[in-house]
Amino acid sequence: MNPKIEVFHLGTSIFKGKMLTLPFKSQIIQAKGQELFGDDEPCAIQLSQIKRMLVKEMLAHFDGELTSDTHPDLMAWLDFDHASELVIRKRT
């Protein structure tokens, strides 16, 4: 549910950690908060649940690698510059 991953931008590692620690854009968090809880300013408990749901959705498409080419909608959730050039890979 929370694999170790590494995010690359043009071949350079820019993030290492567990998927739940990925930086999601505040607009995505607010939209999901409104959708799930009717609140666009979720509390800490709601924020944790929102992140888990986003990661769960990403994992449904994750076969060891996510790229902007194959899943641009998912990659656009992330708060990194140049989301269109990112690759996420599972770490061992």
C-alpha positions as a Markdown table, in Angstrom:
| # | Residue | x | y | z |
|---|---|---|---|---|
| 1 | Met | 0.0 | 0.0 | 0.0 |
| 2 | Asn | 2.9 | 2.3 | 0.6 |
| 3 | Pro | 5.9 | 1.2 | -1.5 |
| 4 | Lys | 9.2 | 2.9 | -1.6 |
| 5 | Ile | 9.6 | 4.9 | -4.7 |
| 6 | Glu | 12.0 | 7.2 | -6.5 |
| 7 | Val | 10.9 | 10.1 | -8.8 |
| 8 | Phe | 13.1 | 11.1 | -11.7 |
| 9 | His | 13.1 | 14.3 | -13.8 |
| 10 | Leu | 15.0 | 13.7 | -17.1 |
| 11 | Gly | 17.0 | 10.9 | -15.5 |
| 12 | Thr | 17.9 | 12.8 | -12.3 |
| 13 | Ser | 16.5 | 11.6 | -9.0 |
| 14 | Ile | 14.5 | 14.4 | -7.4 |
| 15 | Phe | 12.6 | 12.5 | -4.7 |
| 16 | Lys | 13.0 | 9.3 | -2.7 |
| 17 | Gly | 10.5 | 8.0 | -0.1 |
| 18 | Lys | 7.3 | 6.2 | 0.4 |
| 19 | Met | 4.4 | 7.0 | -1.9 |
| 20 | Leu | 2.3 | 8.5 | 0.9 |
| 21 | Thr | 5.0 | 11.2 | 1.3 |
| 22 | Leu | 4.7 | 12.4 | -2.3 |
| 23 | Pro | 3.9 | 16.1 | -2.5 |
| 24 | Phe | 0.4 | 16.4 | -3.9 |
| 25 | Lys | -0.8 | 19.8 | -5.3 |
| 26 | Ser | -3.0 | 21.7 | -2.9 |
| 27 | Gln | -5.7 | 22.0 | -5.6 |
| 28 | Ile | -6.0 | 18.2 | -5.8 |
| 29 | Ile | -6.2 | 17.9 | -2.0 |
| 30 | Gln | -8.9 | 20.6 | -1.8 |
| 31 | Ala | -10.9 | 19.0 | -4.7 |
| 32 | Lys | -10.7 | 15.6 | -3.1 |
| 33 | Gly | -11.6 | 17.0 | 0.3 |
| 34 | Gln | -14.7 | 18.7 | -1.2 |
| 35 | Glu | -15.7 | 15.5 | -3.0 |
| 36 | Leu | -15.2 | 13.2 | 0.0 |
| 37 | Phe | -16.0 | 15.4 | 3.0 |
| 38 | Gly | -17.7 | 18.5 | 1.7 |
| 39 | Asp | -14.7 | 20.4 | 3.0 |
| 40 | Asp | -12.0 | 22.0 | 0.9 |
| 41 | Glu | -9.8 | 22.5 | 3.9 |
| 42 | Pro | -9.4 | 19.0 | 5.3 |
| 43 | Cys | -8.2 | 18.4 | 8.8 |
| 44 | Ala | -5.2 | 16.2 | 9.4 |
| 45 | Ile | -7.2 | 13.0 | 9.6 |
| 46 | Gln | -9.0 | 13.8 | 6.4 |
| 47 | Leu | -5.8 | 14.8 | 4.7 |
| 48 | Ser | -4.3 | 11.4 | 5.6 |
| 49 | Gln | -7.3 | 9.6 | 4.1 |
| 50 | Ile | -7.2 | 11.8 | 1.0 |
| 51 | Lys | -3.5 | 11.0 | 0.4 |
| 52 | Arg | -4.2 | 7.3 | 1.0 |
| 53 | Met | -7.0 | 7.4 | -1.6 |
| 54 | Leu | -4.8 | 9.2 | -4.1 |
| 55 | Val | -2.0 | 6.7 | -3.6 |
| 56 | Lys | -4.4 | 3.8 | -3.9 |
| 57 | Glu | -5.6 | 5.2 | -7.2 |
| 58 | Met | -2.0 | 5.6 | -8.4 |
| 59 | Leu | -1.1 | 2.0 | -7.3 |
| 60 | Ala | -4.0 | 0.7 | -9.4 |
| 61 | His | -2.0 | 1.8 | -12.5 |
| 62 | Phe | 1.5 | 1.1 | -11.0 |
| 63 | Asp | 3.4 | -1.8 | -12.5 |
| 64 | Gly | 6.8 | -0.7 | -11.2 |
| 65 | Glu | 6.8 | 2.5 | -13.2 |
| 66 | Leu | 4.5 | 5.5 | -13.8 |
| 67 | Thr | 5.4 | 8.0 | -16.4 |
| 68 | Ser | 3.9 | 11.3 | -17.7 |
| 69 | Asp | 3.5 | 9.6 | -21.1 |
| 70 | Thr | 1.4 | 6.8 | -19.9 |
| 71 | His | -0.5 | 8.5 | -17.0 |
| 72 | Pro | -0.4 | 12.3 | -17.4 |
| 73 | Asp | -3.5 | 12.8 | -15.3 |
| 74 | Leu | -2.0 | 11.0 | -12.3 |
| 75 | Met | 1.4 | 12.8 | -12.7 |
| 76 | Ala | -0.4 | 16.2 | -12.8 |
| 77 | Trp | -1.5 | 15.6 | -9.2 |
| 78 | Leu | 2.1 | 15.9 | -8.0 |
| 79 | Asp | 3.6 | 19.2 | -6.8 |
| 80 | Phe | 6.8 | 19.0 | -8.8 |
| 81 | Asp | 8.0 | 21.3 | -11.5 |
| 82 | His | 7.8 | 19.8 | -15.0 |
| 83 | Ala | 5.2 | 17.1 | -14.1 |
| 84 | Ser | 5.1 | 16.2 | -17.8 |
| 85 | Glu | 8.7 | 14.9 | -17.7 |
| 86 | Leu | 8.5 | 12.8 | -14.5 |
| 87 | Val | 9.0 | 9.1 | -14.0 |
| 88 | Ile | 8.2 | 7.2 | -10.8 |
| 89 | Arg | 9.9 | 3.9 | -10.2 |
| 90 | Lys | 9.6 | 1.4 | -7.3 |
| 91 | Arg | 12.7 | 1.1 | -5.2 |
| 92 | Thr | 14.0 | -2.2 | -3.9 |
